[in-house]
Amino acid sequence: ADKLYVYAQTMDGRTQYGIVGCAAVDDYLNNVIKKHELTRKDKEEDRMKHVRVNNANMEPVFFTFPAVAEIDEIINKVIVNQPEYDFVADDGFGHHFWVIDDQATIARLVELFAAIPATYVADGHHRTAAAALVGAEKRKLNPSHQGNEEYNFFLAVHFPDNQLKIIDYNRVVKDLNGLTAAELLAKLEKSFVVEAKGTDIYKPAALHEFSMYLDGHWYALNARPG
C-alpha cells in the first residue's frame, strides 16, 4: 500500500513539520507548483544528469503551501506517536520521521492537497526542474506511457506556510570599487529609493526592498520601477 510520511526538522530549538509525498511532474509543467526563482539551463542539466544516471530521486525538494487547519490537525495526531527515526545530526539539527500507514488518513490527505490551488518551491528550484524535465523526457521515450509510472512523480516535503521561518539571504560586498560611501549611495539612487534607517538592524518589509549595512548604518533600498 502507498504511504505518506511526516518529516520534522529542529533548528535552534524550533521544529517545523512537513508532509513527505510525491509531487506530480504535470503539476510542475502546468504551473500548479509555483516558482519564484529563474532557473539556469546549465544547472538544470547538471541535476538532470544526476537523475538520469541514478534513475532515482536522491533527495526530496522543499515545498510550502497555504496552511490548511485539517492538515495541521492530522499532523498533530501523527506526531504524538513514537517516530520511526529520531536523531540529532553532527551539525546540531534534529531530524524526526513518522510513517503514516492508515489508508483512510492517507486518502483524506490526498483529497485535502487536491483542493489546494498551488504549492510553492521554497528550496530546490533546479532539482525540481530536473526531476520534472527528466520525467517529461522519459514520457517521450516510452511508447506505452500510461501516466502512473514512477517517472511522473518526484519526492517533496511539503511544509505549511505557518511553520516556515524565512531566513535572511545576505551577500557581502568585498570593496566599494574605488568609490566613497557617499559616492556609492549616490550611484544607488539611480536604481533605488535610498532611505537611511539608523544604526539598528533593519530588515526588508516588502517586495523589491533590500536592506544594506554600510559604514555602521542601515539603509532601505526600494527598487525604482523598471
N, C-alpha and C positions, 0 to 999 in steps of 0.2 A: 504493500500500500504506500501511497505517497505520504510524505511527512513535511511539516514545516518546523521551523526552529526559532527559538528566541536567543539572540546573542547580545550580551551586555559588555560594555567597556567601563572600567573605572579609572579615572584620571584625576589626580589632585583631590581625592575624596568625593568626587562627583561621578555618578553612574548614569549611563544612558542605555535604554533597552530598544532593540530593533528586531523586526521580523525577518528571518532569513528564508528566501524562497527564490524561485526562478522568475526572472523578468522576461518578457517576450521581445524577440527581435522585431516583430511587427510594431510593437508599441514605440520602439526607437525610430523605426523608419517612418511611422505615421505621426511622430512628434507628440505622442502621449507622454513619453519620457522627455522632459524639458531640459535643455542645456543652457548654461549661462556663460560658457567659455567657448571660444572658437578653437577647434582642434586643428592640428597641423598634420598634413598628409604624411610627412616622414615619420612622425611619432606614432601615428595610427599604424603605418605599415610595419614599424618595428614591433609593435604589440601583436599585430595580425600574424606575423611570422611565429611568434611565441605560441599563439593559439593553434595555428595550423600544424606546427611541428609536434606539439604535445597532444594535439587532438583533444584538448580538455580546457576547461576554465580553471585556472590555477589559483585564483583568489576572487572573492566577491567584490563588487563595487559598492559604493556607499551612496544610497539614495535617501531622500527625505520626501515626506508627503504631508498634506494638511491633516493634523491630528483628528482622529475620529474617536469619540468617547467610548464606543463599544469595543474598538480595537484595544484601547488603553485598558479597559476592564478585563479583556481576555488575557492580555499580557500579565496583568496584576495577579490573575488566578494561576497562571503557569509558574510564575517566579516564586510562589510560596513553596513549591516542591524542591526537592534536592536537585541541584544542577548535574548534568551529565559530566561536564568539565568545569573546573573552577580553580584558577591558579593566578598567581602574580608573576609576570614575566620579569626578566633581568632589568628591564628599563623602568620597573615600578608600576606598570599599568596592569590592572586586573582584567581578566577575561573570564566570562561566565557564559555557560551554554546549556540550554534546555531543549529537549525534544518534545514536539507536540505530535502525539500519535493518535489522539482521539479524532476519528474521521468526521464527526459532526462539527467539532470546533474548527477543523481544517476547512470544511465546506463553507462554514459561516465566514471565516477569514477571507476566503477566495471571493465570496459574494460581496463582502464589505469593500475589498480592494477594487472589485469590478466597478463599484459605484463612485470611486474617487476619480475625478476628471483627469488628473495628471499626477505624475511623480516627477521628482527633480534630481538631477545628478548633483550630489553635494561634493563628492570627490571621486575621481576616476573617469574623467571625460574621455581620455584616449583609450583606456581599457574597455569602456562601454562601447565606444565606436568600433573598436577592433572586434569585440565579441559579436556585435550586430552585423558588421560587414563580412566577417567570415561566415556567419550564419547565412547571409544573403548569397555569398559565393557558393556555399555547399548546396543551396536550393537549386541553383542553375546547373550544377554538376550532377544532380540526382534526377534522372528521367522519371522516376516513380515517386516524386516528392508528395507527401501527404499533408504536412503541416504540424504533425505531432512528434516529429523526430527531435532528438536532443539538441541538434544544432539550431533549432528555432527558439531556444531559451538560453539564458545565461544567469549566473548566480549573483544575487544582490542582497544586501542588508538594507532594510527599509526602516529608518528612524523617523518617528513622528516629529514634526517641527517644534512641538512644545518641549522636546527633550534636548534640542540642539543647543550647543554653545558655539557661537561663531567666533573663531579665534582670529586675531589681527593677522594681516598678511603684509609684513613690513619689508622694506627694501632700504639698504644703507648705501648712500652715495659716497664714494671714496674722497672726492675733492670737488671743488666748485669750478673746475676747468678754467682757472685763472681769474674768475670773477670775484668781486667782493660780495658779501652777503646782500648788501643793498642792490648791487647790480643784478644778482640772481633774482631777487624779489621783483625788480622792475621788469626783467625778461618774462617771469612767470605771469605777470599782469596781462600779457598778450593773450594767453590761453585760459587764464583762471581769474576769477574774482578772489583776491587775496585779502584775508581778514586776520589781523593779529588776535591771538587768543590768550596771551599771557604766559605765565610760567608753569601752570598746572597742566597735566596731561589732557590733551583734547582728542576725543575720538570722533570720527565722522558720523554724522547723524542722518545722512540722506544719500540717495543715488547720485553718482557723479561728484561726490565730495571726497576729498582726501585731506588728511592732516599731515603737517610737516613740522619736524623739530629742527630748528636751525639756530645756532649760537645761543642756546639756553632758552629759546622762546618757541611757543607753539603757534601754528598758523592753520586756518581753514582755507583750503583751495577748492573753489567750486568751478567746475569746467564751464567755460562760456559756450553758447550754442555753436555746434559745428566743430 
